[in-house]
Amino acid sequence: MSLNNAYCSDKYQYTMGKSYLETGKYREQAVFNLFYRKAPENNNWAVVSGTEEVIDMVRHLGTESEDFYEKFLPGDSYAEFRKYLSTMKFTGQVYAMREGEIVFPTQPIVTVVGPLIEAQVLETPMLCILNHQMAVATKASRVCRSTSRPVSEFGSRRAHGPWAATYGAKAAIIAGCASTSNILTGAMNGVPSTGTMAHSYVTSYGSTVKGEYEAFCDYIRTHQGENIILLIDTYDTLRCGVLNAIRAFRDCGIGNDYPYGYGVRLDSGDLAYLSIKVREKLDAAGLTGCKIFATNSLDEYLITDLERQGARIDSYGVGDAIATSKEAPCFGNVYKLVQIGDQPVLKRSEDKIKLINPGFQITWRISVGGINKADVTCLRGDALDKDIADGKTITVRDEYDHYKSLTFKAGEYEARPLQLPVIDKGERCAPRHTLLEKKAFFDANLASFSPAERRLINPHYYKVDISDALYDCKMGIIDNLVKEIEQFSINI
C-alpha cells in the first residue's frame, strides 16, 4: 500500500465524521485555525515550513476506494459512510503563510474554510506535516543565527525515517542552512547536495599513516573539478592527518588557485584547539585558501562557544541537533475550530495559554522603513482590518494592557497580510516557489527584524496584538459562557 499522507490520521477524526454525516452537520461551513501557543527553547518566534506538503495532502483527500476505508471503518454500520468518503474531496478554501515566513504565537499559520467534515479530517495529517517541519526549521534558524559562517545540514542518518530526513532537510535549508547532504532533498528541489568522506574511506586503505595519504591522493584524483574536503582525524589530526592532507594537496596540484574550493574536516576532539593548530600548519604550508570544516554533535550553543574561544572554523556541519530538533523535538501546533456558520467559537480553559482567538482571522505585519514594528490579528472585515487595508492611521493596543499602544499614521507605514489563499474551491491557487526562493524569502524576513529580536538568548519582545473587535468577540463569548455555567444545574 502506498503512503497517502491525507490519511495519516487518527481514527477519531472519522468517528466524528460519521456523526457529522448522519446528523446533517457535515454541510455546515466551518473555520479551523492551525497555530502554536509557545515557541520552543524560549524562542521568540518560529519558522513556517510544510505548507507546500499541506497543499498536496489536501488535494489527495478522497482518492481511495471504499475497500481502503473498510480497513479501519469495518462493518455494515459504516457502509454508507465509507461510500461517502470514497468520493469526498475537499471543496473549500485554505489560507496559509508562505514557507519561510516568521510566525509568532497564536497567529493562524493555516486557516481552513469548508464543510465541517472536510475540514475536520485534515487536522491530524496537517499537524503531522507542520509540527515536524516547523520544529526542524525553527531549530535550524537558531543554529544558523549562532554564526556568520555557513552551516550544512547532514542529519539524515539520525532523522526519524526517510520522510523526516527528506523534508527536514528542506525545512533546514529554508531556515538558513547553506546546503544539505540529503541527495533526495536535492534532487526533488533542484539544488545540489554536498558531501565529503567518511572514516571508512580512509580505513579502507588499511590502518596506516601511509594508507591515509594514499586515500587522500586517490580521493583528490577522482574528484577533480569539485569541491574537495579531506577528513583528517581518523588517526591523529595534528601528527599525521593534517600533514598527509598538506602533502596530498601539494602532490596532486591542489592549491589556492584551485577554483572549486578545498579544505579539511575535523570530526572529533577539541575543535577550538585543533582548528587553531590546523590553521597554523595550513598557513605555514602556504595553503591559506584551505578551509576548515567542523562537525561532531554541534548545535547553536557549542558553535557560539567555539567562536568565543577563537576557533578557526570556516563552516559547520550539523546533524541530529537540526534533523531531530534535538532539544525540542515536539513542536506545539494545534488545530482548533474557531467558527461554525457565522458563529465564532472557542475552547475555554483554566490554563490561560490555551485560550484561543475565535472567528475568521487575518494577520497583518506592519513595518516602517523596511523594519517590522508590530503584528496585529483581526477578524476579517473588522474596522481595523479595513483601515490597514486602506492605509489609514491605525492604533494597535496591547491585548493585556490597553494603556500600551502604538499609532501608525497614514502614509508612514507598510502592511502585508501573512495568510494568503493557497486553495480555492478545492483547487490550488498559490504560486509555486523554488527551495532557494523560499530560503531567500526567509532571509529577507529575518533581516526585517531588529538584531535584538533575532538574538538567541532573551530576545527582545516584538509587539503581537489583536484588534479591538477580536478582543471584544473573545471576551463576549467567555463572559456569556461563564454566566451560563454559573447558572447551570441539573438534578442527578
C-alpha positions in Angstrom: 0.0 0.0 0.0 1.4 3.4 -1.0 1.5 6.2 1.6 -1.3 8.7 1.1 -0.5 11.5 3.5 -4.1 12.6 3.6 -4.9 9.5 5.6 -2.0 9.7 8.1 -4.8 10.4 10.6 -6.4 9.5 13.9 -9.5 7.4 13.9 -11.5 9.8 16.0 -11.4 12.3 13.0 -13.6 9.7 11.2 -15.7 8.6 14.1 -16.7 12.3 14.5 -17.2 12.5 10.7 -19.7 9.7 10.8 -21.7 11.6 13.4 -21.5 14.8 11.3 -22.7 12.9 8.2 -25.6 11.1 9.9 -26.9 14.2 11.7 -26.6 16.5 8.7 -23.9 18.7 10.4 -21.4 17.8 7.7 -22.8 20.5 5.4 -22.2 23.4 8.0 -19.4 25.8 7.0 -16.5 25.6 9.5 -13.4 27.7 10.0 -10.4 26.0 11.6 -7.1 27.7 12.6 -3.7 25.9 12.9 -1.4 27.8 15.2 1.0 27.3 18.1 0.9 28.8 21.7 4.6 28.9 22.6 7.8 28.6 20.6 10.4 26.0 21.6 13.6 26.8 23.6 12.3 30.2 24.6 12.5 31.3 21.0 10.6 34.5 20.3 9.1 33.1 17.0 9.1 30.1 14.7 9.7 29.5 11.0 7.0 28.2 8.7 7.8 25.1 6.6 5.5 22.4 5.3 2.6 24.4 3.7 3.6 23.1 0.3 3.2 19.5 1.5 -0.1 20.5 3.2 -1.5 21.7 -0.2 -0.6 18.4 -1.8 -2.0 16.5 1.1 -5.4 18.3 1.0 -5.7 17.6 -2.7 -5.2 13.8 -2.1 -8.3 13.6 0.1 -11.0 11.3 -1.4 -8.6 9.4 -3.7 -9.0 5.9 -2.1 -11.6 3.2 -2.9 -14.3 2.0 -0.5 -12.1 -1.0 0.3 -9.5 1.2 1.8 -11.9 2.7 4.3 -13.2 -0.7 5.3 -9.7 -1.5 6.8 -10.3 1.0 9.6 -14.1 1.5 9.4 -15.4 -2.1 9.2 -19.0 -3.3 9.5 -22.4 -2.6 8.0 -23.0 0.5 10.2 -20.2 2.3 8.3 -21.2 1.2 4.8 -22.8 4.5 3.8 -20.0 6.5 5.4 -17.4 4.5 3.5 -19.2 5.2 0.3 -19.3 8.9 1.1 -15.6 9.1 2.0 -14.6 7.4 -1.3 -15.8 10.4 -3.2 -15.3 13.2 -0.6 -13.0 15.8 -2.0 -12.1 19.0 -0.2 -14.2 21.7 -1.7 -13.3 24.7 0.5 -10.6 27.3 0.9 -7.3 27.2 2.6 -5.3 30.3 3.6 -1.7 29.8 4.7 1.6 31.6 5.5 4.3 31.2 2.9 7.2 28.8 3.7 10.0 30.9 5.2 7.5 33.2 7.0 8.3 34.1 10.6 5.3 33.4 12.8 4.5 34.3 16.4 2.3 32.5 18.9 -1.5 32.4 18.3 -1.2 33.7 14.7 -3.0 31.4 12.2 -0.4 29.6 10.2 -3.1 27.8 8.2 -6.8 28.6 8.1 -9.2 26.1 6.6 -12.7 27.1 5.5 -15.1 24.5 4.3 -17.8 21.9 5.1 -17.3 20.7 8.7 -16.4 17.1 7.9 -14.0 18.0 5.1 -12.1 20.5 7.3 -12.2 18.2 10.4 -10.4 15.2 8.8 -7.5 17.4 7.8 -6.4 18.0 11.4 -4.0 15.1 12.1 -2.2 15.0 8.7 -1.8 18.8 8.7 -0.4 18.8 12.2 1.9 15.9 11.4 3.4 17.8 8.5 3.7 21.2 10.0 4.8 20.1 13.5 7.7 18.2 12.1 8.9 20.7 9.5 8.5 23.7 11.8 10.4 22.1 14.6 13.3 21.4 12.2 13.1 24.8 10.6 13.0 26.7 13.8 16.0 24.8 15.2 17.9 25.3 12.0 17.3 29.1 12.3 18.7 29.1 15.8 21.8 27.1 14.7 22.4 29.4 11.7 21.9 32.5 13.8 24.7 31.4 16.1 27.3 32.1 13.5 28.0 34.2 10.4 29.7 31.2 8.7 27.9 28.6 6.5 26.1 25.7 8.2 25.4 22.5 6.3 22.6 20.1 7.4 23.6 16.4 7.3 21.4 14.7 9.9 19.6 12.2 7.6 21.0 9.1 9.5 19.5 10.4 12.8 16.2 11.6 11.4 13.0 9.7 12.3 12.6 8.0 9.0 13.1 8.7 5.3 10.2 11.2 5.1 11.5 13.1 8.1 15.0 13.2 6.6 13.9 14.4 3.2 11.5 17.1 4.3 13.5 18.0 7.4 16.5 18.8 5.2 14.2 21.0 3.0 13.0 22.9 6.1 16.6 23.4 7.3 17.6 25.0 4.0 14.6 27.3 4.1 15.6 28.5 7.6 19.2 29.2 6.9 21.3 26.2 6.2 23.6 26.7 3.2 23.3 23.1 2.0 22.2 19.5 2.8 23.9 16.1 2.4 20.5 14.5 1.6 20.5 13.6 -2.1 16.7 13.1 -2.3 16.1 16.6 -1.0 18.5 18.0 -3.5 17.0 16.0 -6.4 13.4 16.9 -5.5 14.2 20.6 -5.2 16.7 21.1 -7.9 19.6 22.1 -5.6 23.0 20.3 -5.3 23.7 18.1 -2.3 27.1 18.3 -0.6 29.4 15.7 1.0 32.9 14.8 1.9 34.1 11.4 3.0 33.7 9.0 6.0 36.3 7.5 8.2 35.6 4.1 6.5 37.0 5.6 3.2 40.3 6.2 5.0 40.4 2.9 6.8 39.6 1.0 3.6 43.3 1.7 2.7 44.5 0.0 5.8 45.0 1.5 9.3 48.4 3.0 8.5 49.7 6.6 8.1 50.7 5.6 4.5 47.2 4.4 3.8 45.8 7.7 4.9 48.0 9.6 2.5 47.0 7.2 -0.4 43.4 7.6 0.5 43.7 11.4 0.3 45.5 11.2 -3.1 43.0 8.9 -4.7 40.1 11.0 -3.5 41.6 14.1 -4.9 42.4 12.5 -8.2 38.8 11.1 -8.6 37.1 14.4 -7.7 39.0 17.0 -9.8 36.6 19.8 -10.7 34.7 19.5 -7.5 35.0 21.0 -4.0 37.4 18.7 -2.2 37.3 18.1 1.6 39.6 15.6 3.3 38.7 14.1 6.7 41.9 14.4 8.8 41.0 13.0 12.3 40.9 9.2 11.5 44.2 8.5 13.3 45.8 11.7 14.7 44.7 15.1 13.5 47.9 17.1 14.1 50.6 14.4 13.9 49.6 12.8 10.7 46.1 13.8 9.4 46.8 17.5 8.5 50.3 16.6 7.4 49.1 14.0 5.0 46.4 16.4 3.7 49.0 19.0 3.0 51.3 16.5 1.2 48.4 15.1 -0.8 47.1 18.6 -1.8 50.7 19.5 -2.9 51.4 16.3 -4.8 48.1 16.4 -6.6 48.4 20.1 -7.6 45.7 21.5 -5.4 46.4 25.0 -4.0 45.0 28.4 -3.5 44.4 28.7 -7.3 42.1 25.7 -7.3 38.8 27.3 -8.4 36.3 24.8 -6.9 37.4 25.2 -3.3 39.3 22.8 -1.0 39.6 22.1 2.7 39.9 19.7 5.6 37.3 18.4 8.1 37.5 17.9 11.8 35.1 15.5 13.4 36.4 14.8 16.9 38.5 16.2 19.7 38.8 19.8 21.0 37.6 21.6 17.9 38.7 25.0 19.1 42.3 24.0 19.8 42.6 21.7 16.8 41.2 24.2 14.4 43.7 26.8 15.6 46.7 24.4 15.3 45.5 23.1 11.9 45.1 26.6 10.6 48.7 27.4 11.7 50.0 24.3 9.8 48.0 25.0 6.7 49.1 28.7 6.6 52.7 27.7 7.2 52.5 25.4 4.2 51.1 28.2 2.0 47.6 26.7 1.9 45.9 29.9 3.1 42.9 29.2 0.9 42.2 25.8 2.5 39.0 25.9 4.5 38.4 24.1 7.8 35.0 22.3 8.1 33.9 21.2 11.6 31.4 18.5 12.6 30.8 16.4 15.8 27.4 16.8 17.5 27.3 20.5 17.1 24.4 22.9 18.0 24.0 26.6 18.4 25.4 26.6 21.9 28.6 24.7 21.0 29.1 26.8 17.9 28.7 30.0 20.0 31.3 28.7 22.5 33.7 27.6 19.8 33.7 31.1 18.3 34.1 32.7 21.7 37.2 30.6 22.1 38.6 31.9 18.8 38.2 28.7 16.8 39.4 29.0 13.2 36.5 27.2 11.6 35.2 28.3 8.2 31.9 26.3 8.1 30.0 23.8 10.2 28.1 20.6 9.7 25.2 20.0 12.0 23.4 16.7 12.1 20.9 15.4 14.8 20.6 18.8 16.5 18.8 20.0 13.4 17.4 16.8 11.9 15.6 15.8 15.1 15.3 19.3 16.6 17.1 17.6 19.4 16.4 20.0 22.3 12.7 20.4 21.4 11.6 17.6 19.1 7.9 18.1 19.6 6.5 21.3 18.1 3.2 22.6 19.5 1.0 23.4 16.6 -2.7 22.8 17.3 -5.8 22.8 15.1 -8.9 24.4 16.5 -12.4 25.1 15.3 -12.9 28.9 15.5 -16.2 29.4 13.7 -19.2 27.4 12.7 -21.5 29.0 10.2 -21.5 32.7 11.1 -20.8 32.0 14.8 -17.3 32.4 16.3 -16.5 29.7 18.8 -13.6 28.9 21.2 -12.4 26.3 23.7 -12.3 27.7 27.2 -9.6 26.5 29.5 -8.5 27.3 33.0 -5.0 27.3 31.6 -4.8 30.9 30.1 -2.2 29.9 27.5 -4.8 27.5 26.0 -7.5 30.2 25.5 -7.8 30.7 21.7 -8.9 33.5 19.5 -12.3 32.9 17.8 -13.6 33.8 14.4 -12.2 34.0 10.8 -9.0 35.9 11.2 -6.2 37.6 9.2 -2.8 38.8 10.5 -1.1 42.0 9.2 2.6 42.7 9.6 3.3 46.4 9.9 6.7 47.9 9.1 8.3 51.3 8.9 11.3 51.8 6.6 11.6 48.1 6.0 11.8 47.2 9.7 8.9 45.3 11.3 7.2 47.1 14.1 4.1 45.1 15.0 1.8 42.3 14.0 -1.9 42.5 14.6 -4.5 39.8 14.1 -8.0 41.0 13.1 -11.4 39.5 12.4 -11.6 39.6 8.6 -13.6 42.7 7.7 -13.5 44.3 11.1 -12.8 48.1 11.4 -9.0 47.7 12.0 -8.6 45.2 9.1 -10.3 47.6 6.7 -8.3 50.6 7.9 -5.0 48.7 7.5 -6.0 47.5 4.0 -6.8 51.1 3.1 -3.6 52.5 4.6 -5.4 54.7 7.1 -4.0 55.9 10.5 -4.3 53.0 13.0 -3.6 52.3 16.6 -2.6 48.9 17.9 -3.3 48.2 21.6 -1.8 45.6 23.9 -4.3 42.8 24.5 -3.4 42.7 28.2 -2.8 46.4 28.8 -4.8 48.8 26.7 -2.7 51.7 28.1 0.1 50.4 25.9 -0.4 51.3 22.3 1.3 52.2 19.0 -0.1 54.6 16.4 0.9 54.4 12.8 0.0 57.4 10.7 -1.4 57.1 7.2 1.4 57.0 4.6 4.1 56.3 7.1 3.8 52.5 7.3 3.6 49.5 5.1 1.5 46.4 5.9 1.2 43.0 4.3 -1.2 40.1 5.2 0.5 36.9 6.4 -2.2 34.4 5.4 -2.6 34.1 1.6 -5.0 32.0 -0.4 -3.4 28.7 -1.4 -6.5 26.5 -2.2 -9.8 27.8 -3.6 -12.8 25.5 -4.1 -10.5 22.6 -3.6 -8.0 23.6 -6.2 -4.6 25.0 -5.8 -4.4 28.8 -6.4 -1.0 29.5 -4.9 2.1 30.2 -7.0 5.0 27.7 -6.7 8.3 28.8 -5.3 11.7 27.0 -5.6 13.5 26.0 -2.5 16.1 28.7 -3.0 13.3 31.3 -3.4 11.8 30.1 -0.1 15.2 30.4 1.5 15.6 34.0 0.2 12.2 34.9 1.5 13.2 33.7 4.9 16.5 35.6 4.8 14.6 38.8 3.8 12.1 38.3 6.6 14.8 37.7 9.2 16.6 40.9 8.1 13.5 42.9 8.6 13.5 42.3 12.4 15.9 44.1 14.7 19.1 42.4 16.0 17.6 42.4 19.5 14.6 40.4 18.2 16.9 37.9 16.4 19.2 37.1 19.2 19.1 33.6 20.7 19.1 34.4 24.4 16.4 36.6 25.9 15.2 38.0 22.5 13.5 41.4 22.7 9.7 41.4 22.8 8.1 42.0 19.4 4.6 43.6 19.6 2.0 41.0 18.6 -1.6 42.0 19.3 -5.2 41.5 18.2 -7.8 44.0 17.1 -10.4 45.5 19.5 -13.1 43.7 17.6 -11.4 40.3 18.0 -10.7 41.0 21.7 -14.4 42.0 22.3 -15.5 38.9 20.4 -13.4 36.6 22.5 -14.3 38.2 25.8 -18.0 38.3 24.9 -18.1 34.6 24.3 -16.2 33.9 27.5 -18.5 36.2 29.6 -21.6 34.6 28.2 -20.2 31.2 28.8 -19.2 31.9 32.4 -22.7 33.3 33.1 -24.3 30.2 31.6 -22.0 27.9 33.6 -22.8 29.8 36.8 -26.5 29.4 36.3 -26.3 25.8 35.1 -27.5 23.0 37.3 -29.2 19.6 36.9 -30.7 17.1 39.3 -28.6 13.9 39.4 
